[in-house]
Amino acid sequence: MAVETLSTRHLLGIKDINRNDIELIFETADNFKDVINRPIKKVPSLRDITIANIFFENSTRTKLSFELAEKRLSADIINFAASSSSVSKGETLIDTVNNILAMKVDMVVMRHPYAGAGQFLSKHIKAQIVNAGDGAHEHPTQALLDAFSIREKLGDVAGKKVVIVGDILHSRVAISNILCLQKLGAEVMVCGPTTLIPKHIESLGVKVEHNLIKALNWCDVANMLRIQMERQDIKYFPSLREYAMMYGLNKQILDNLNKEIIVMHPGPINRGVEITSDVADSKQSIILDQVENGVAVRMAVLYLLASQND
């Protein structure tokens, strides 16, 4: 099967890809979504490819999603958790990866606490890099699966109004989402306490709103971000209870809107903080669709990058 190719060798961030790349990933993910809903869920597409999953930060969902995508494509997998490795003994990032590449690895899926780690690595090693999250910088596959889920539910992303609510300041998901949605022609608004909205975010062409009800009445889709307690070095709001009162989405708020909106969450959910259980489990929520779509989108990314080496 002739494969159209992406305009880049790596997936380091949404800022490095164009609208055609995104649409190619989505069309490929559509095909893989059919595959993962068949009785036999595996295809031999990456049978001779070895992928190293290198996670320098804890992750459950993203790591599992990539692993499952790799297994569905029949790739060989090496899993590497930095917390239990020589990195904790002082080994450098390049040494770690070069040691793994000496084992003849074709592709590296990496999560790292520092922004730009993937970019740095791509300049020093031959393997292709997929950024699975770097600091508060970017998380491209999350943005792709979020936009793919909106397209699946609403038919198109262009012209839709999407509000991203919560901890925009510490969120790599927010930045990647803003870039991805704008490239696909959506309007984007951010909503949250002043302390959690980056100072010059309007320069990205997004609207800013501090009133949750106004933001929800404006949007077609609300993406409720997790409060990133582990990245907050100072107190950005008085208490979680107060945050939930001002910016938490509950069923009463949802039912009082003058229209039906779609609710998303990149996970893991702090139930009762960003959204209540009855919202997370409601028919307006596409949170579980996002999880399923994550595997198909990551399969598409890995497949399209690997096909450049044919």
Secondary structure, DSSP 8 states (H G I E B T S, - for coil): ------S-SSB--GGGS-HHHHHHHHHHHHHHHHHHTSSS----TTTT-EEEEEESS--SHHHHHHHHHHHHTT-EEEEEEGGGSGGGGT--HHHHHHHHHTT--SEEEEEESSTTHHHHHHTT-SSEEEEEEETTTB-HHHHHHHHHHHHHHHS-STT-EEEEES--TT-HHHHHHHHHHHHTT-EEEEES-GGGS-TTGGGGT-EEES-HHHHHHH-SEEEE----GGG-SS-SSS-HHHHHHHH-B-HHHHHHSSS--EEE--S---BTTTB-HHHHTSTTB-HHHHHHHHHHHHHHHHHHHHGGG-
